[in-house]
């Protein structure tokens, strides 16, 4: 699967409170999505569009074990995240909901905000179509890739049981 989108950049240590602000945690999913990354960039949801891609530095998704953080990003419509590395709980939560995340140490340095990138989720190749840079992300094992491609753990399980997947 290949994803192409415009890049929005974030630095190191973007925590779950900045991704999914707690004051909206009791609101409907759509409302929470409209406040995605508000703590890191108050205008993010005014500038970004569904299908765009986030590139971040180290330790993206650190902080609390708030599962709403990756869900908020997915609900807004971000197609993938590329970061130097993620907190472990954010990684697990992202896989569980089918949010494509890739680890690439060089991405934060070599990809600029506003660039258009193409990501091959199967191979981990990241092509910056703006500056010509080609990077390689670390690969998840095939089983975890299949969970992400299925749209998350629930859809993967439903498929295995012969049931229709839930909407992605």
ZADO-881937 format. One record per residue (C-alpha): residue number from 1; y, z, x; residue in three letters. Coordinates in nm, 2 decimals, always signed. Example, Ala and Ser with C-alpha at 12.3 -4.5 7.8 and 13.67 -1.06 7.14 Angstrom:
<atoms>
<atom><num>1</num><py>-0.45</py><pz>+0.78</pz><px>+1.23</px><residuo>ala</residuo></atom>
<atom><num>2</num><py>-0.11</py><pz>+0.71</pz><px>+1.37</px><residuo>ser</residuo></atom>
</atoms>
This chain:
<atoms>
<atom><num>1</num><py>+0.00</py><pz>+0.00</pz><px>+0.00</px><residuo>unk</residuo></atom>
<atom><num>2</num><py>+0.34</py><pz>-0.10</pz><px>+0.14</px><residuo>unk</residuo></atom>
<atom><num>3</num><py>+0.67</py><pz>+0.07</pz><px>+0.03</px><residuo>unk</residuo></atom>
<atom><num>4</num><py>+1.01</py><pz>-0.06</pz><px>+0.11</px><residuo>unk</residuo></atom>
<atom><num>5</num><py>+1.33</py><pz>+0.13</pz><px>+0.05</px><residuo>unk</residuo></atom>
<atom><num>6</num><py>+1.67</py><pz>+0.25</pz><px>+0.16</px><residuo>unk</residuo></atom>
<atom><num>7</num><py>+1.68</py><pz>+0.56</pz><px>+0.39</px><residuo>unk</residuo></atom>
<atom><num>8</num><py>+1.85</py><pz>+0.89</pz><px>+0.33</px><residuo>unk</residuo></atom>
<atom><num>9</num><py>+1.85</py><pz>+1.12</pz><px>+0.63</px><residuo>unk</residuo></atom>
<atom><num>10</num><py>+1.82</py><pz>+1.50</pz><px>+0.65</px><residuo>unk</residuo></atom>
<atom><num>11</num><py>+1.81</py><pz>+1.72</pz><px>+0.95</px><residuo>unk</residuo></atom>
<atom><num>12</num><py>+1.57</py><pz>+2.00</pz><px>+1.06</px><residuo>unk</residuo></atom>
<atom><num>13</num><py>+1.46</py><pz>+2.30</pz><px>+0.85</px><residuo>unk</residuo></atom>
<atom><num>14</num><py>+1.54</py><pz>+2.17</pz><px>+0.51</px><residuo>unk</residuo></atom>
<atom><num>15</num><py>+1.39</py><pz>+2.45</pz><px>+0.30</px><residuo>unk</residuo></atom>
<atom><num>16</num><py>+1.25</py><pz>+2.44</pz><px>-0.05</px><residuo>unk</residuo></atom>
<atom><num>17</num><py>+1.56</py><pz>+2.62</pz><px>-0.19</px><residuo>unk</residuo></atom>
<atom><num>18</num><py>+1.77</py><pz>+2.33</pz><px>-0.07</px><residuo>unk</residuo></atom>
<atom><num>19</num><py>+1.53</py><pz>+2.08</pz><px>-0.21</px><residuo>unk</residuo></atom>
<atom><num>20</num><py>+1.48</py><pz>+2.23</pz><px>-0.55</px><residuo>unk</residuo></atom>
<atom><num>21</num><py>+1.76</py><pz>+2.49</pz><px>-0.62</px><residuo>unk</residuo></atom>
<atom><num>22</num><py>+1.62</py><pz>+2.80</pz><px>-0.79</px><residuo>unk</residuo></atom>
<atom><num>23</num><py>+1.89</py><pz>+2.82</pz><px>-1.05</px><residuo>unk</residuo></atom>
<atom><num>24</num><py>+1.73</py><pz>+2.51</pz><px>-1.22</px><residuo>unk</residuo></atom>
<atom><num>25</num><py>+1.37</py><pz>+2.63</pz><px>-1.20</px><residuo>unk</residuo></atom>
<atom><num>26</num><py>+1.35</py><pz>+2.71</pz><px>-1.58</px><residuo>unk</residuo></atom>
<atom><num>27</num><py>+1.50</py><pz>+2.37</pz><px>-1.68</px><residuo>unk</residuo></atom>
<atom><num>28</num><py>+1.31</py><pz>+2.07</pz><px>-1.79</px><residuo>unk</residuo></atom>
<atom><num>29</num><py>+1.16</py><pz>+1.85</pz><px>-1.52</px><residuo>unk</residuo></atom>
<atom><num>30</num><py>+1.42</py><pz>+1.58</pz><px>-1.57</px><residuo>unk</residuo></atom>
<atom><num>31</num><py>+1.70</py><pz>+1.82</pz><px>-1.52</px><residuo>unk</residuo></atom>
<atom><num>32</num><py>+1.55</py><pz>+1.96</pz><px>-1.20</px><residuo>unk</residuo></atom>
<atom><num>33</num><py>+1.51</py><pz>+1.61</pz><px>-1.06</px><residuo>unk</residuo></atom>
<atom><num>34</num><py>+1.88</py><pz>+1.55</pz><px>-1.11</px><residuo>unk</residuo></atom>
<atom><num>35</num><py>+1.95</py><pz>+1.84</pz><px>-0.88</px><residuo>unk</residuo></atom>
<atom><num>36</num><py>+1.70</py><pz>+1.72</pz><px>-0.61</px><residuo>unk</residuo></atom>
<atom><num>37</num><py>+1.82</py><pz>+1.81</pz><px>-0.26</px><residuo>unk</residuo></atom>
<atom><num>38</num><py>+2.15</py><pz>+1.94</pz><px>-0.40</px><residuo>unk</residuo></atom>
<atom><num>39</num><py>+2.15</py><pz>+2.23</pz><px>-0.15</px><residuo>unk</residuo></atom>
<atom><num>40</num><py>+2.13</py><pz>+1.99</pz><px>+0.14</px><residuo>unk</residuo></atom>
<atom><num>41</num><py>+2.36</py><pz>+1.71</pz><px>+0.00</px><residuo>unk</residuo></atom>
<atom><num>42</num><py>+2.54</py><pz>+1.79</pz><px>-0.33</px><residuo>unk</residuo></atom>
<atom><num>43</num><py>+2.59</py><pz>+1.41</pz><px>-0.39</px><residuo>unk</residuo></atom>
<atom><num>44</num><py>+2.23</py><pz>+1.30</pz><px>-0.31</px><residuo>unk</residuo></atom>
<atom><num>45</num><py>+2.12</py><pz>+1.21</pz><px>-0.66</px><residuo>unk</residuo></atom>
<atom><num>46</num><py>+2.45</py><pz>+1.03</pz><px>-0.72</px><residuo>unk</residuo></atom>
<atom><num>47</num><py>+2.39</py><pz>+0.81</pz><px>-0.41</px><residuo>unk</residuo></atom>
<atom><num>48</num><py>+2.01</py><pz>+0.77</pz><px>-0.39</px><residuo>unk</residuo></atom>
<atom><num>49</num><py>+1.80</py><pz>+0.56</pz><px>-0.63</px><residuo>unk</residuo></atom>
<atom><num>50</num><py>+1.43</py><pz>+0.57</pz><px>-0.73</px><residuo>unk</residuo></atom>
<atom><num>51</num><py>+1.23</py><pz>+0.39</pz><px>-0.47</px><residuo>unk</residuo></atom>
<atom><num>52</num><py>+1.44</py><pz>+0.51</pz><px>-0.18</px><residuo>unk</residuo></atom>
<atom><num>53</num><py>+1.29</py><pz>+0.69</pz><px>+0.12</px><residuo>unk</residuo></atom>
<atom><num>54</num><py>+1.38</py><pz>+1.02</pz><px>+0.29</px><residuo>unk</residuo></atom>
<atom><num>55</num><py>+1.37</py><pz>+1.05</pz><px>+0.67</px><residuo>unk</residuo></atom>
<atom><num>56</num><py>+1.40</py><pz>+1.41</pz><px>+0.80</px><residuo>unk</residuo></atom>
<atom><num>57</num><py>+1.37</py><pz>+1.61</pz><px>+1.12</px><residuo>unk</residuo></atom>
<atom><num>58</num><py>+1.14</py><pz>+1.91</pz><px>+1.19</px><residuo>unk</residuo></atom>
<atom><num>59</num><py>+1.00</py><pz>+2.16</pz><px>+0.95</px><residuo>unk</residuo></atom>
<atom><num>60</num><py>+1.09</py><pz>+1.98</pz><px>+0.62</px><residuo>unk</residuo></atom>
<atom><num>61</num><py>+0.99</py><pz>+2.18</pz><px>+0.32</px><residuo>unk</residuo></atom>
<atom><num>62</num><py>+0.99</py><pz>+2.52</pz><px>+0.50</px><residuo>unk</residuo></atom>
<atom><num>63</num><py>+1.07</py><pz>+2.84</pz><px>+0.32</px><residuo>unk</residuo></atom>
<atom><num>64</num><py>+0.91</py><pz>+2.96</pz><px>+0.00</px><residuo>unk</residuo></atom>
<atom><num>65</num><py>+0.59</py><pz>+2.82</pz><px>-0.15</px><residuo>unk</residuo></atom>
<atom><num>66</num><py>+0.78</py><pz>+2.66</pz><px>-0.43</px><residuo>unk</residuo></atom>
<atom><num>67</num><py>+0.56</py><pz>+2.38</pz><px>-0.55</px><residuo>unk</residuo></atom>
<atom><num>68</num><py>+0.85</py><pz>+2.24</pz><px>-0.75</px><residuo>unk</residuo></atom>
<atom><num>69</num><py>+1.01</py><pz>+2.11</pz><px>-0.43</px><residuo>unk</residuo></atom>
<atom><num>70</num><py>+0.79</py><pz>+1.81</pz><px>-0.36</px><residuo>unk</residuo></atom>
<atom><num>71</num><py>+0.75</py><pz>+1.76</pz><px>-0.74</px><residuo>unk</residuo></atom>
<atom><num>72</num><py>+1.13</py><pz>+1.75</pz><px>-0.78</px><residuo>unk</residuo></atom>
<atom><num>73</num><py>+1.15</py><pz>+1.48</pz><px>-0.51</px><residuo>unk</residuo></atom>
<atom><num>74</num><py>+0.87</py><pz>+1.28</pz><px>-0.67</px><residuo>unk</residuo></atom>
<atom><num>75</num><py>+1.02</py><pz>+1.32</pz><px>-1.02</px><residuo>unk</residuo></atom>
<atom><num>76</num><py>+1.36</py><pz>+1.19</pz><px>-0.89</px><residuo>unk</residuo></atom>
<atom><num>77</num><py>+1.17</py><pz>+0.88</pz><px>-0.77</px><residuo>unk</residuo></atom>
<atom><num>78</num><py>+1.17</py><pz>+0.90</pz><px>-0.40</px><residuo>unk</residuo></atom>
<atom><num>79</num><py>+0.88</py><pz>+0.67</pz><px>-0.28</px><residuo>unk</residuo></atom>
<atom><num>80</num><py>+0.80</py><pz>+0.85</pz><px>+0.05</px><residuo>unk</residuo></atom>
<atom><num>81</num><py>+0.92</py><pz>+1.10</pz><px>+0.30</px><residuo>unk</residuo></atom>
<atom><num>82</num><py>+0.90</py><pz>+1.05</pz><px>+0.68</px><residuo>unk</residuo></atom>
<atom><num>83</num><py>+0.96</py><pz>+1.36</pz><px>+0.89</px><residuo>unk</residuo></atom>
<atom><num>84</num><py>+0.89</py><pz>+1.49</pz><px>+1.24</px><residuo>unk</residuo></atom>
<atom><num>85</num><py>+0.66</py><pz>+1.75</pz><px>+1.07</px><residuo>unk</residuo></atom>
<atom><num>86</num><py>+0.64</py><pz>+1.95</pz><px>+0.75</px><residuo>unk</residuo></atom>
<atom><num>87</num><py>+0.56</py><pz>+2.31</pz><px>+0.66</px><residuo>unk</residuo></atom>
<atom><num>88</num><py>+0.20</py><pz>+2.35</pz><px>+0.57</px><residuo>unk</residuo></atom>
<atom><num>89</num><py>+0.25</py><pz>+2.45</pz><px>+0.21</px><residuo>unk</residuo></atom>
<atom><num>90</num><py>+0.49</py><pz>+2.16</pz><px>+0.15</px><residuo>unk</residuo></atom>
<atom><num>91</num><py>+0.22</py><pz>+1.93</pz><px>+0.30</px><residuo>unk</residuo></atom>
<atom><num>92</num><py>-0.05</py><pz>+2.06</pz><px>+0.08</px><residuo>unk</residuo></atom>
<atom><num>93</num><py>+0.17</py><pz>+2.05</pz><px>-0.24</px><residuo>unk</residuo></atom>
<atom><num>94</num><py>+0.28</py><pz>+1.69</pz><px>-0.16</px><residuo>unk</residuo></atom>
<atom><num>95</num><py>-0.08</py><pz>+1.58</pz><px>-0.12</px><residuo>unk</residuo></atom>
<atom><num>96</num><py>-0.18</py><pz>+1.76</pz><px>-0.44</px><residuo>unk</residuo></atom>
<atom><num>97</num><py>+0.08</py><pz>+1.57</pz><px>-0.65</px><residuo>unk</residuo></atom>
<atom><num>98</num><py>+0.04</py><pz>+1.23</pz><px>-0.47</px><residuo>unk</residuo></atom>
<atom><num>99</num><py>+0.38</py><pz>+1.23</pz><px>-0.29</px><residuo>unk</residuo></atom>
<atom><num>100</num><py>+0.34</py><pz>+1.01</pz><px>+0.02</px><residuo>unk</residuo></atom>
<atom><num>101</num><py>+0.45</py><pz>+1.19</pz><px>+0.33</px><residuo>unk</residuo></atom>
<atom><num>102</num><py>+0.42</py><pz>+1.07</pz><px>+0.68</px><residuo>unk</residuo></atom>
<atom><num>103</num><py>+0.47</py><pz>+1.25</pz><px>+1.02</px><residuo>unk</residuo></atom>
<atom><num>104</num><py>+0.65</py><pz>+1.06</pz><px>+1.29</px><residuo>unk</residuo></atom>
<atom><num>105</num><py>+0.83</py><pz>+1.25</pz><px>+1.56</px><residuo>unk</residuo></atom>
<atom><num>106</num><py>+1.06</py><pz>+0.95</pz><px>+1.65</px><residuo>unk</residuo></atom>
<atom><num>107</num><py>+1.17</py><pz>+0.86</pz><px>+1.30</px><residuo>unk</residuo></atom>
<atom><num>108</num><py>+1.46</py><pz>+1.10</pz><px>+1.28</px><residuo>unk</residuo></atom>
<atom><num>109</num><py>+1.60</py><pz>+0.97</pz><px>+1.61</px><residuo>unk</residuo></atom>
<atom><num>110</num><py>+1.54</py><pz>+0.60</pz><px>+1.56</px><residuo>unk</residuo></atom>
<atom><num>111</num><py>+1.60</py><pz>+0.54</pz><px>+1.19</px><residuo>unk</residuo></atom>
<atom><num>112</num><py>+1.95</py><pz>+0.56</pz><px>+1.05</px><residuo>unk</residuo></atom>
<atom><num>113</num><py>+2.07</py><pz>+0.65</pz><px>+0.71</px><residuo>unk</residuo></atom>
<atom><num>114</num><py>+2.12</py><pz>+0.34</pz><px>+0.51</px><residuo>unk</residuo></atom>
<atom><num>115</num><py>+1.86</py><pz>+0.14</pz><px>+0.70</px><residuo>unk</residuo></atom>
<atom><num>116</num><py>+1.59</py><pz>-0.04</pz><px>+0.50</px><residuo>unk</residuo></atom>
<atom><num>117</num><py>+1.24</py><pz>+0.05</pz><px>+0.61</px><residuo>unk</residuo></atom>
<atom><num>118</num><py>+0.90</py><pz>-0.08</pz><px>+0.52</px><residuo>unk</residuo></atom>
<atom><num>119</num><py>+0.61</py><pz>+0.17</pz><px>+0.53</px><residuo>unk</residuo></atom>
<atom><num>120</num><py>+0.24</py><pz>+0.07</pz><px>+0.53</px><residuo>unk</residuo></atom>
<atom><num>121</num><py>+0.08</py><pz>+0.38</pz><px>+0.39</px><residuo>unk</residuo></atom>
<atom><num>122</num><py>-0.27</py><pz>+0.26</pz><px>+0.49</px><residuo>unk</residuo></atom>
<atom><num>123</num><py>-0.19</py><pz>+0.20</pz><px>+0.86</px><residuo>unk</residuo></atom>
<atom><num>124</num><py>+0.10</py><pz>+0.44</pz><px>+0.91</px><residuo>unk</residuo></atom>
<atom><num>125</num><py>+0.32</py><pz>+0.16</pz><px>+1.05</px><residuo>unk</residuo></atom>
<atom><num>126</num><py>+0.69</py><pz>+0.21</pz><px>+0.98</px><residuo>unk</residuo></atom>
<atom><num>127</num><py>+0.92</py><pz>-0.09</pz><px>+1.03</px><residuo>unk</residuo></atom>
<atom><num>128</num><py>+1.29</py><pz>-0.05</pz><px>+1.03</px><residuo>unk</residuo></atom>
<atom><num>129</num><py>+1.40</py><pz>-0.38</pz><px>+0.88</px><residuo>unk</residuo></atom>
<atom><num>130</num><py>+1.76</py><pz>-0.31</pz><px>+0.97</px><residuo>unk</residuo></atom>
<atom><num>131</num><py>+1.72</py><pz>-0.25</pz><px>+1.35</px><residuo>unk</residuo></atom>
<atom><num>132</num><py>+1.38</py><pz>-0.40</pz><px>+1.42</px><residuo>unk</residuo></atom>
<atom><num>133</num><py>+1.23</py><pz>-0.07</pz><px>+1.54</px><residuo>unk</residuo></atom>
<atom><num>134</num><py>+0.85</py><pz>-0.03</pz><px>+1.47</px><residuo>unk</residuo></atom>
<atom><num>135</num><py>+0.71</py><pz>+0.33</pz><px>+1.47</px><residuo>unk</residuo></atom>
<atom><num>136</num><py>+0.37</py><pz>+0.47</pz><px>+1.41</px><residuo>unk</residuo></atom>
<atom><num>137</num><py>+0.31</py><pz>+0.78</pz><px>+1.19</px><residuo>unk</residuo></atom>
<atom><num>138</num><py>+0.02</py><pz>+1.02</pz><px>+1.22</px><residuo>unk</residuo></atom>
<atom><num>139</num><py>-0.26</py><pz>+0.94</pz><px>+0.98</px><residuo>unk</residuo></atom>
<atom><num>140</num><py>-0.41</py><pz>+1.17</pz><px>+0.73</px><residuo>unk</residuo></atom>
<atom><num>141</num><py>-0.79</py><pz>+1.16</pz><px>+0.71</px><residuo>unk</residuo></atom>
<atom><num>142</num><py>-0.92</py><pz>+0.90</pz><px>+0.46</px><residuo>unk</residuo></atom>
<atom><num>143</num><py>-1.00</py><pz>+1.16</pz><px>+0.19</px><residuo>unk</residuo></atom>
<atom><num>144</num><py>-0.64</py><pz>+1.29</pz><px>+0.19</px><residuo>unk</residuo></atom>
<atom><num>145</num><py>-0.51</py><pz>+0.93</pz><px>+0.18</px><residuo>unk</residuo></atom>
<atom><num>146</num><py>-0.72</py><pz>+0.87</pz><px>-0.12</px><residuo>unk</residuo></atom>
<atom><num>147</num><py>-0.58</py><pz>+1.18</pz><px>-0.30</px><residuo>unk</residuo></atom>
<atom><num>148</num><py>-0.23</py><pz>+1.05</pz><px>-0.24</px><residuo>unk</residuo></atom>
<atom><num>149</num><py>-0.31</py><pz>+0.70</pz><px>-0.35</px><residuo>unk</residuo></atom>
<atom><num>150</num><py>-0.47</py><pz>+0.83</pz><px>-0.67</px><residuo>unk</residuo></atom>
<atom><num>151</num><py>-0.14</py><pz>+1.01</pz><px>-0.76</px><residuo>unk</residuo></atom>
<atom><num>152</num><py>-0.26</py><pz>+1.35</pz><px>-0.66</px><residuo>unk</residuo></atom>
<atom><num>153</num><py>-0.55</py><pz>+1.59</pz><px>-0.69</px><residuo>unk</residuo></atom>
<atom><num>154</num><py>-0.56</py><pz>+1.59</pz><px>-1.07</px><residuo>unk</residuo></atom>
<atom><num>155</num><py>-0.57</py><pz>+1.21</pz><px>-1.10</px><residuo>unk</residuo></atom>
<atom><num>156</num><py>-0.82</py><pz>+1.18</pz><px>-0.82</px><residuo>unk</residuo></atom>
<atom><num>157</num><py>-1.05</py><pz>+1.43</pz><px>-1.01</px><residuo>unk</residuo></atom>
<atom><num>158</num><py>-1.00</py><pz>+1.26</pz><px>-1.34</px><residuo>unk</residuo></atom>
<atom><num>159</num><py>-1.09</py><pz>+0.92</pz><px>-1.18</px><residuo>unk</residuo></atom>
<atom><num>160</num><py>-1.41</py><pz>+1.08</pz><px>-1.04</px><residuo>unk</residuo></atom>
<atom><num>161</num><py>-1.50</py><pz>+1.21</pz><px>-1.38</px><residuo>unk</residuo></atom>
<atom><num>162</num><py>-1.44</py><pz>+0.87</pz><px>-1.54</px><residuo>unk</residuo></atom>
<atom><num>163</num><py>-1.13</py><pz>+0.97</pz><px>-1.73</px><residuo>unk</residuo></atom>
<atom><num>164</num><py>-0.79</py><pz>+0.80</pz><px>-1.74</px><residuo>unk</residuo></atom>
<atom><num>165</num><py>-0.54</py><pz>+0.93</pz><px>-1.48</px><residuo>unk</residuo></atom>
<atom><num>166</num><py>-0.23</py><pz>+1.11</pz><px>-1.60</px><residuo>unk</residuo></atom>
<atom><num>167</num><py>+0.10</py><pz>+0.92</pz><px>-1.57</px><residuo>unk</residuo></atom>
<atom><num>168</num><py>+0.22</py><pz>+0.91</pz><px>-1.21</px><residuo>unk</residuo></atom>
</atoms>
